[in-house]
Amino acid sequence: MVVTVEARKFSLPYLSLSSPQVTSFHYDPNSLSLALMHSDSTFSLFPSFSPFSICNSLPPPQTLIPPPSSSACFVPLNANPNPKVQDGVSPDDKKRVVFVTAGPHNGGSKVVLRFHLLGIDGKFVSATQVDCSQNGLCFDRKLGVIVDVSHGMKVVLSGSVNYLALYSASGGKVWVFGVKLVGNGRGLRLVKCAVIDCRLRISSIYLSFGFLILGEMRGVRIFPLRAMVKGKVGSGRRLRVAKGKGEKSNVEGRDSKVPNGIIRPFAESNELNKNTGNSNVSKLLPNGHACSVLDGVSSSSNADGAVKSRSLKFRQDSGEWGMQFVLFNDCVHEGIKSGVMQSNKRKATSIQAISPEKFLILDSNGDLHILHVSKSGSSRMRRLTCTIQVQQLVAFPDASADSQTVWISDGLYSVHVMMIPGSDTKEKESGVSNDEREIIQSSVTQAIFTSESIQHVVPLAANRILILGQDSLYAYGIS
């Protein structure tokens, strides 16, 4: 088998002596838009970046966003209220995207969101009007949208099609917004869909394929986005508990409660309940499966494209709106005490989608895990074999591929291409415990070595990647 590698190197632009370094970047594959963040938190936007068809130096940025900014993301926009694509946009709207930055306002007591919309002419322009009339939101034409939540040292943004999530650690809240094109596609409407009060620290946040996933200590917390947007779930929240092999099944009673749909053995002490929040009746299946089912809501479907005006407010650990908390895989097999002690040392630091129902989780120990969310609403986490201690993880979702391509880096001078067989990531329903299936075998097919230490990595496509070095950008394509 012959492998062809195409490589390009680009010199980084220097805006001024005050911003000599690019520290990170964002890329939107739908519009081919690139955003570089500089050391003074200035952003430079490139609306059409195709690294394999331009010269070896980046053109001058089309738009500059002045500081301060602490976080940013692209939000693809889809005017069709019933999109037929998954986590993408329809062909006629595929280039509509808004770049959102978040920064401090009024000494950090509030957050200001700035919106730069990619117009039909292919240029980014600052949104001169953003409709927002709910409590806690105020639009200032000179500043942007002011959100009544503490900025503190930093906030984190995550965007998906027509939706935006903001996490404030100092404010202890996650805000979920709907973003919609108005005024013949020239204006925006920002609607507050939900506010989550967080009593537990969040280490990462990810919004994709109709799910809001929060990375926490010991695992991840999953919220179906559609339930939060619609503001209701069906009845039948109390579900039966099925014990594992060798025990009686379909037993209801006082032992059937598990905290927020958490994955753990059936007969565990209440020690874990104290660390994960209030109890909520969920469904525990054999082999470490947990299920908290939303009636009438498919977990793999996207949230409605139409932005709702209703907003919800609930606690992070309340167990409401079909929320699930899924532990890292090692807690399923070990005793409750050792499992909790080991899990307390790890947190989910990075989350990436590899398909509409599969997400890759990187923990603080450098280990990888696959989170599988089936159409029935059940979730399962399994560990993935890996030969290096992973520091950075990126993936390009491709539901049609037989196997998923994942790019991992040790944070030094190498990036590895890892293949995850599709058959290994499918949830297998069986009443027989099979521990070896809990660890998924993966294989590294290629490795890329760079002369500069790797600062940041983003995927351009399933087989293409963009690497930020200390002084240059590198684009690699493998076929």
C-alpha positions as CSV (number, residue, x, y, z in Angstrom):
1,M,0.0,0.0,0.0
2,V,1.4,3.3,-1.1
3,V,0.8,6.3,1.2
4,T,1.0,9.8,-0.3
5,V,1.7,12.7,2.0
6,E,1.3,16.3,0.9
7,A,2.8,19.0,3.1
8,R,2.8,22.8,3.1
9,K,4.5,25.4,5.3
10,F,3.2,28.9,5.9
11,S,4.8,31.8,7.6
12,L,2.7,33.4,10.3
13,P,1.6,37.0,9.9
14,Y,2.9,39.5,12.4
15,L,0.4,42.3,13.0
16,S,2.6,44.5,15.2
17,L,5.4,44.3,17.7
18,S,2.8,44.0,20.4
19,S,1.4,40.8,19.0
20,P,4.5,38.8,17.8
21,Q,3.0,35.3,18.3
22,V,0.1,33.2,17.3
23,T,-1.0,31.2,20.2
24,S,-4.0,29.2,18.9
25,F,-6.4,29.1,16.0
26,H,-9.9,28.0,14.9
27,Y,-11.1,26.6,11.6
28,D,-14.5,26.2,10.1
29,P,-14.6,23.5,7.4
30,N,-17.9,24.6,5.9
31,S,-16.8,28.1,5.0
32,L,-13.1,27.4,5.0
33,S,-12.6,30.2,7.5
34,L,-9.5,30.5,9.6
35,A,-9.1,32.6,12.8
36,L,-5.7,33.1,14.4
37,M,-5.5,34.2,18.0
38,H,-2.4,36.4,18.8
39,S,-0.6,36.7,22.1
40,D,-2.4,40.0,22.9
41,S,-5.8,38.3,22.3
42,T,-6.3,40.0,18.9
43,F,-8.0,37.8,16.3
44,S,-7.2,37.9,12.6
45,L,-9.8,36.3,10.3
46,F,-9.2,34.7,6.9
47,P,-12.6,34.0,5.2
48,S,-11.4,31.6,2.6
49,F,-8.3,29.5,3.6
50,S,-7.4,26.6,1.4
51,P,-3.8,25.7,2.4
52,F,-3.2,23.4,-0.6
53,S,-4.0,26.0,-3.2
54,I,-2.2,29.1,-1.9
55,C,1.4,30.3,-1.7
56,N,3.7,29.7,1.2
57,S,2.7,32.8,3.1
58,L,-0.7,33.8,4.4
59,P,-2.3,36.9,2.8
60,P,-3.1,39.9,5.0
61,P,-6.0,39.1,7.3
62,Q,-9.4,40.4,6.0
63,T,-10.7,41.3,9.4
64,L,-9.0,42.1,12.7
65,I,-10.9,41.8,16.0
66,P,-9.2,43.9,18.7
67,P,-8.6,42.6,22.3
68,P,-9.6,41.6,24.8
69,S,-10.9,38.1,24.1
70,S,-10.5,35.0,26.2
71,S,-12.4,32.5,24.1
72,A,-13.9,32.1,20.6
73,C,-15.6,29.7,18.3
74,F,-17.3,29.4,14.9
75,V,-21.1,28.9,14.8
76,P,-22.4,27.6,11.5
77,L,-25.8,29.1,10.6
78,N,-28.6,27.3,8.9
79,A,-31.7,29.2,7.9
80,N,-33.6,26.0,7.3
81,P,-35.6,25.1,10.5
82,N,-35.5,21.4,9.6
83,P,-32.0,20.6,8.3
84,K,-31.5,17.1,6.8
85,V,-27.8,17.0,7.5
86,Q,-26.1,16.1,10.8
87,D,-24.0,18.7,12.5
88,G,-23.6,20.5,9.2
89,V,-25.5,22.9,7.0
90,S,-27.6,22.5,3.8
91,P,-25.8,23.2,0.5
92,D,-27.4,26.6,0.0
93,D,-26.3,27.8,3.5
94,K,-23.0,26.0,3.8
95,K,-20.9,29.2,3.9
96,R,-23.0,31.1,6.4
97,V,-21.1,31.2,9.7
98,V,-20.6,33.6,12.5
99,F,-17.4,34.0,14.5
100,V,-18.0,34.7,18.2
101,T,-15.5,36.0,20.7
102,A,-16.0,36.4,24.4
103,G,-14.2,38.9,26.7
104,P,-14.5,40.7,30.0
105,H,-16.7,43.8,30.5
106,N,-16.9,46.2,33.4
107,G,-13.9,44.9,35.1
108,G,-14.8,41.3,34.5
109,S,-18.1,41.4,36.3
110,K,-19.8,40.6,33.0
111,V,-19.1,39.0,29.6
112,V,-19.3,40.7,26.3
113,L,-19.9,38.6,23.1
114,R,-18.9,40.0,19.8
115,F,-20.3,38.6,16.5
116,H,-18.6,38.7,13.1
117,L,-20.8,37.4,10.4
118,L,-19.5,36.0,7.1
119,G,-21.6,37.7,4.5
120,I,-22.7,36.4,1.1
121,D,-19.9,38.4,-0.4
122,G,-17.3,36.3,1.4
123,K,-16.2,38.9,3.9
124,F,-16.5,39.0,7.7
125,V,-18.3,42.1,9.1
126,S,-19.2,43.0,12.7
127,A,-22.8,42.4,13.4
128,T,-24.4,45.9,13.8
129,Q,-27.6,44.5,15.2
130,V,-28.2,41.4,17.4
131,D,-31.8,41.0,18.6
132,C,-31.9,39.9,22.2
133,S,-34.6,40.9,24.7
134,Q,-34.4,38.3,27.5
135,N,-33.2,39.0,31.1
136,G,-29.5,39.0,31.4
137,L,-28.8,40.0,27.8
138,C,-28.3,43.5,26.4
139,F,-27.0,44.6,23.0
140,D,-24.6,47.5,22.8
141,R,-23.9,48.6,19.2
142,K,-20.3,49.6,20.1
143,L,-19.5,46.6,22.3
144,G,-21.7,43.7,21.4
145,V,-24.0,41.5,23.5
146,I,-23.4,42.0,27.3
147,V,-24.2,38.8,29.3
148,D,-25.0,39.2,33.0
149,V,-22.5,36.6,34.2
150,S,-19.1,37.0,35.8
151,H,-16.2,36.7,33.4
152,G,-13.5,36.1,36.0
153,M,-10.2,35.0,34.6
154,K,-11.7,33.2,31.6
155,V,-14.8,31.9,29.9
156,V,-15.1,29.0,27.4
157,L,-17.2,29.0,24.2
158,S,-18.4,26.1,22.1
159,G,-20.5,26.3,19.0
160,S,-22.6,24.0,16.8
161,V,-25.1,24.6,14.1
162,N,-27.3,27.5,15.2
163,Y,-26.3,27.0,18.9
164,L,-23.7,28.5,21.2
165,A,-22.7,27.5,24.7
166,L,-20.8,29.7,27.2
167,Y,-19.3,28.5,30.5
168,S,-18.2,30.9,33.2
169,A,-16.2,29.2,36.0
170,S,-16.3,32.2,38.3
171,G,-20.0,32.6,37.7
172,G,-20.7,28.9,38.0
173,K,-23.0,28.8,35.0
174,V,-23.4,27.4,31.5
175,W,-25.5,29.4,29.2
176,V,-27.0,27.8,26.1
177,F,-28.0,30.2,23.3
178,G,-29.8,29.8,20.0
179,V,-28.4,31.9,17.1
180,K,-30.5,32.7,14.1
181,L,-30.2,34.7,10.9
182,V,-32.7,37.5,10.6
183,G,-33.3,40.4,8.2
184,N,-32.7,38.6,5.0
185,G,-29.6,37.0,6.4
186,R,-27.9,40.2,7.4
187,G,-28.7,40.3,11.1
188,L,-28.7,37.9,14.1
189,R,-31.1,37.0,16.9
190,L,-29.6,35.6,20.1
191,V,-32.0,33.6,22.3
192,K,-31.2,32.3,25.8
193,C,-32.4,28.6,25.7
194,A,-31.1,27.4,29.1
195,V,-29.0,28.4,32.1
196,I,-27.3,25.6,34.0
197,D,-26.2,26.3,37.6
198,C,-22.9,24.4,38.1
199,R,-21.9,23.3,41.6
200,L,-19.2,20.9,40.1
201,R,-16.1,22.2,38.3
202,I,-16.2,21.8,34.5
203,S,-12.9,21.1,32.7
204,S,-14.2,21.1,29.1
205,I,-17.4,21.8,27.2
206,Y,-18.5,20.5,23.8
207,L,-21.6,21.2,21.7
208,S,-22.2,18.9,18.7
209,F,-24.7,16.6,17.1
210,G,-27.6,17.7,19.3
211,F,-25.7,17.1,22.6
212,L,-24.1,19.4,25.2
213,I,-21.3,17.5,26.8
214,L,-19.5,18.7,29.9
215,G,-16.2,17.3,30.9
216,E,-15.9,16.9,34.7
217,M,-14.0,14.9,37.3
218,R,-14.5,11.2,36.8
219,G,-16.3,11.4,33.5
220,V,-18.7,13.5,31.3
221,R,-22.2,14.8,31.7
222,I,-24.5,14.6,28.7
223,F,-27.5,16.9,28.0
224,P,-29.8,16.3,25.0
225,L,-29.9,19.7,23.4
226,R,-33.4,19.2,22.0
227,A,-34.9,18.7,25.4
228,M,-33.4,21.9,26.7
229,V,-34.6,23.8,23.6
230,K,-38.1,22.4,23.7
231,G,-38.3,22.8,27.4
232,K,-40.0,19.5,28.1
233,V,-39.5,15.7,28.1
234,G,-42.1,12.9,28.0
235,S,-43.5,11.0,30.9
236,G,-42.1,7.7,32.1
237,R,-39.0,9.2,33.8
238,R,-39.0,6.3,36.3
239,L,-37.5,3.4,34.5
240,R,-36.8,-0.2,35.6
241,V,-33.4,-1.4,36.7
242,A,-31.9,-4.5,35.1
243,K,-29.1,-6.1,37.1
244,G,-26.1,-7.8,35.6
245,K,-25.4,-11.4,35.0
246,G,-26.3,-13.8,37.8
247,E,-28.8,-11.4,39.4
248,K,-32.5,-11.0,39.0
249,S,-33.5,-8.5,36.4
250,N,-36.3,-6.0,36.1
251,V,-36.3,-5.2,39.8
252,E,-37.6,-1.9,41.1
253,G,-37.2,-0.5,44.5
254,R,-35.0,1.5,46.8
255,D,-31.8,0.2,45.2
256,S,-32.8,1.2,41.7
257,K,-31.7,4.8,42.1
258,V,-28.5,5.8,40.5
259,P,-27.1,9.3,40.5
260,N,-28.0,11.1,37.2
261,G,-27.8,8.0,35.0
262,I,-24.3,7.3,36.2
263,I,-22.5,4.1,35.0
264,R,-21.5,2.0,38.0
265,P,-22.1,-1.5,39.5
266,F,-25.6,-2.0,40.8
267,A,-24.7,-2.7,44.4
268,E,-22.5,0.3,45.3
269,S,-22.4,2.4,48.4
270,N,-23.7,5.9,48.6
271,E,-20.2,7.4,48.6
272,L,-20.4,8.1,44.9
273,N,-23.8,9.8,45.2
274,K,-22.3,12.5,47.4
275,N,-19.7,13.4,44.8
276,T,-22.0,13.4,41.7
277,G,-25.1,15.1,42.9
278,N,-28.7,14.2,43.7
279,S,-30.1,10.8,42.8
280,N,-32.4,10.3,39.8
281,V,-34.0,7.2,38.6
282,S,-32.3,5.9,35.5
283,K,-31.9,2.6,33.7
284,L,-28.9,0.4,34.4
285,L,-28.2,-2.2,31.8
286,P,-25.8,-5.2,31.9
287,N,-22.1,-4.7,31.1
288,G,-21.9,-1.2,32.5
289,H,-24.6,0.5,30.3
290,A,-26.6,3.3,31.7
291,C,-29.7,4.8,30.2
292,S,-31.8,7.9,30.8
293,V,-34.3,7.9,28.0
294,L,-36.1,10.9,26.6
295,D,-39.6,9.8,25.4
296,G,-40.1,11.0,21.9
297,V,-36.6,12.5,21.5
298,S,-34.0,10.6,19.5
299,S,-30.6,11.2,21.0
300,S,-28.9,11.2,17.6
301,S,-31.2,13.8,16.1
302,N,-30.2,17.4,16.0
303,A,-32.0,20.1,17.9
304,D,-34.7,22.0,16.0
305,G,-33.2,24.7,13.7
306,A,-35.9,27.1,14.8
307,V,-34.7,29.1,17.9
308,K,-37.2,28.9,20.8
309,S,-37.9,31.9,23.1
310,R,-38.4,29.8,26.2
311,S,-35.5,29.5,28.6
312,L,-34.9,27.0,31.3
313,K,-32.9,27.1,34.5
314,F,-31.8,24.0,36.5
315,R,-28.8,22.6,38.4
316,Q,-26.0,20.7,36.8
317,D,-26.6,17.7,39.0
318,S,-30.4,17.7,39.1
319,G,-30.8,14.9,36.7
320,E,-33.4,16.8,34.7
321,W,-34.0,17.0,31.0
322,G,-32.6,13.6,30.2
323,M,-29.2,14.3,31.6
324,Q,-26.7,11.4,32.0
325,F,-23.4,11.3,33.9
326,V,-21.0,8.6,32.5
327,L,-18.0,7.6,34.4
328,F,-14.6,6.7,33.0
329,N,-14.4,3.0,32.2
330,D,-12.1,2.0,35.0
331,C,-14.7,2.8,37.7
332,V,-17.0,0.0,36.3
333,H,-14.6,-2.8,37.0
334,E,-12.9,-1.7,40.2
335,G,-14.3,-1.5,43.7
336,I,-16.2,1.6,44.7
337,K,-13.4,3.0,46.9
338,S,-10.5,2.4,44.6
339,G,-12.6,3.5,41.6
340,V,-13.5,6.8,43.1
341,M,-10.0,7.5,44.3
342,Q,-8.5,6.9,40.9
343,S,-11.2,8.8,39.1
344,N,-10.8,11.8,41.4
345,K,-7.4,12.3,39.8
346,R,-8.7,12.4,36.2
347,K,-10.9,14.8,34.4
348,A,-12.2,15.0,30.9
349,T,-10.0,17.7,29.3
350,S,-11.0,17.4,25.6
351,I,-14.1,16.1,23.8
352,Q,-14.3,15.5,20.0
353,A,-17.1,14.0,17.9
354,I,-16.1,11.2,15.5
355,S,-19.7,10.4,14.4
356,P,-23.2,11.5,15.4
357,E,-23.3,8.8,18.2
358,K,-19.6,8.5,19.1
359,F,-17.4,11.0,20.9
360,L,-13.7,10.7,21.8
361,I,-12.7,11.8,25.3
362,L,-9.2,12.7,26.5
363,D,-8.6,12.6,30.2
364,S,-6.0,14.5,32.2
365,N,-3.8,11.4,32.5
366,G,-3.4,11.4,28.7
367,D,-5.7,8.4,28.1
368,L,-8.4,8.1,25.5
369,H,-12.0,6.9,25.9
370,I,-14.9,6.4,23.5
371,L,-18.3,7.6,24.5
372,H,-21.1,5.9,22.6
373,V,-24.6,7.3,22.8
374,S,-27.1,5.1,21.0
375,K,-30.5,6.0,19.5
376,S,-32.2,4.6,22.5
377,G,-30.5,7.2,24.7
378,S,-28.1,4.9,26.5
379,S,-24.5,5.8,26.9
380,R,-21.3,3.8,27.4
381,M,-17.7,4.7,27.9
382,R,-14.8,2.5,27.0
383,R,-11.1,3.0,27.1
384,L,-9.0,3.1,23.9
385,T,-5.6,1.7,23.6
386,C,-2.8,4.2,22.9
387,T,1.0,4.0,22.9
388,I,1.7,7.6,23.9
389,Q,0.5,10.0,26.5
390,V,-1.8,12.2,24.5
391,Q,-1.8,16.0,25.0
392,Q,-3.9,17.1,22.1
393,L,-6.7,15.4,20.3
394,V,-8.6,16.3,17.1
395,A,-11.0,14.4,14.8
396,F,-13.1,15.2,11.8
397,P,-16.6,13.5,12.1
398,D,-17.5,11.2,9.3
399,A,-20.6,9.1,9.8
400,S,-20.2,7.3,6.4
401,A,-16.7,6.0,7.0
402,D,-16.1,2.3,8.0
403,S,-13.5,3.5,10.5
404,Q,-12.8,6.9,12.1
405,T,-9.5,8.8,11.7
406,V,-8.2,10.5,14.8
407,W,-5.2,12.8,15.1
408,I,-3.3,12.7,18.4
409,S,-0.2,14.6,19.6
410,D,2.2,14.2,22.4
411,G,2.5,18.0,22.6
412,L,6.1,17.9,21.5
413,Y,7.2,17.2,17.9
414,S,4.9,14.5,16.6
415,V,1.4,13.9,15.5
416,H,0.0,10.4,15.0
417,V,-2.8,9.2,12.8
418,M,-4.9,6.6,14.6
419,M,-7.6,4.5,13.1
420,I,-10.6,3.3,15.1
421,P,-12.5,0.5,13.5
422,G,-16.2,1.2,13.2
423,S,-17.2,-2.2,14.3
424,D,-15.4,-1.7,17.7
425,T,-17.3,1.5,18.4
426,K,-20.8,0.1,18.0
427,E,-22.6,-0.7,21.2
428,K,-23.2,-4.4,21.5
429,E,-26.1,-5.4,23.6
430,S,-25.5,-8.7,25.4
431,G,-26.3,-10.1,28.8
432,V,-22.9,-11.7,29.1
433,S,-20.1,-9.8,30.7
434,N,-17.0,-9.6,28.5
435,D,-14.3,-7.5,30.1
436,E,-11.9,-7.5,27.1
437,R,-14.5,-5.7,25.1
438,E,-14.2,-2.8,27.5
439,I,-10.8,-1.8,25.9
440,I,-11.0,-1.0,22.2
441,Q,-8.0,-1.8,20.1
442,S,-6.8,0.9,17.8
443,S,-3.8,1.2,15.5
444,V,-1.5,4.1,14.5
445,T,-1.1,4.1,10.7
446,Q,1.1,7.1,10.2
447,A,3.2,9.6,12.2
448,I,4.2,13.2,11.3
449,F,7.3,14.7,12.9
450,T,7.9,18.5,12.9
451,S,10.9,20.6,13.5
452,E,9.0,23.0,15.7
453,S,7.2,22.2,18.9
454,I,3.4,21.7,18.4
455,Q,1.3,24.4,19.9
456,H,-2.2,23.6,18.5
457,V,-3.8,21.2,16.0
458,V,-7.1,21.4,14.1
459,P,-8.5,19.0,11.4
460,L,-9.2,20.3,7.9
461,A,-10.8,17.1,6.8
462,A,-10.7,13.4,7.7
463,N,-7.3,13.1,6.0
464,R,-6.0,16.6,6.4
465,I,-4.7,18.5,9.4
466,L,-3.3,22.0,10.2
467,I,-0.6,22.3,12.8
468,L,0.6,25.4,14.6
469,G,4.3,25.5,15.4
470,Q,6.2,28.2,17.1
471,D,6.8,30.3,14.0
472,S,4.9,28.6,11.2
473,L,1.7,26.9,10.1
474,Y,1.9,23.4,8.7
475,A,-0.7,21.6,6.6
476,Y,-0.6,17.9,5.9
477,G,-2.7,15.7,3.7
478,I,-2.5,11.9,3.7
479,S,-4.0,9.8,1.0
